[in-house]
Amino acid sequence: MTIGENIKNWRELRDFTQSDLASILEVSDKTVSSWEVNRTEPKMGMVEKICKALSCKKTDIIGEEENFDSVFSYDKEIETLLTHMKQFLLSHEDITLYGVPASQEQRKLIITAMEIGTEMAAKLEKKSSQQ
């Protein structure tokens, strides 16, 4: 994926509009749009600010293409795995649900379900450890 695609995916993952991100970074929304359509690329200092605003790593924005399976081999923290899964679901339009291409809305609903499931598991674990 390109830097622009990565910025867009992470921005959408955080439920930011282009204007939201632009405001945080103190740039225009046209600048954010320009990055996302790969007309221009942010300078490294700005990439660091983008990463801070989107709570992600530089490699999430600038590349070092990760094989999705490799995430599972080196990081067993569920929150990190969910973050990678969210990015994967949002960035791959060829994902299917029961053999039919999943819409962006369906993929977002799946992400919400994963987040709710994780929260419920944590609450149940906490409750059972108190007994």
Stockholm file with secondary structure:
# STOCKHOLM 1.0

chainA/1-131         MTIGENIKNWRELRDFTQSDLASILEVSDKTVSSWEVNRTEPKMGMVEKICKALSCKKTDIIGEEENFDSVFSYDKEIETLLTHMKQFLLSHEDITLYGVPASQEQRKLIITAMEIGTEMAAKLEKKSSQQ
#=GR chainA/1-131 SS CCHHHHHHHHHHHTTCCHHHHHHHHTSCHHHHHHHHTTSSCCCHHHHHHHHHHHTCCHHHHHCCCCCHHHHHHHCCCHHHHHHHHHHHHHHCTTCEETTEECCHHHHHHHHHHHHHHHHHHHHHHHHHHHC
#=GC SS_cons         CCHHHHHHHHHHHTTCCHHHHHHHHTSCHHHHHHHHTTSSCCCHHHHHHHHHHHTCCHHHHHCCCCCHHHHHHHCCCHHHHHHHHHHHHHHCTTCEETTEECCHHHHHHHHHHHHHHHHHHHHHHHHHHHC
//
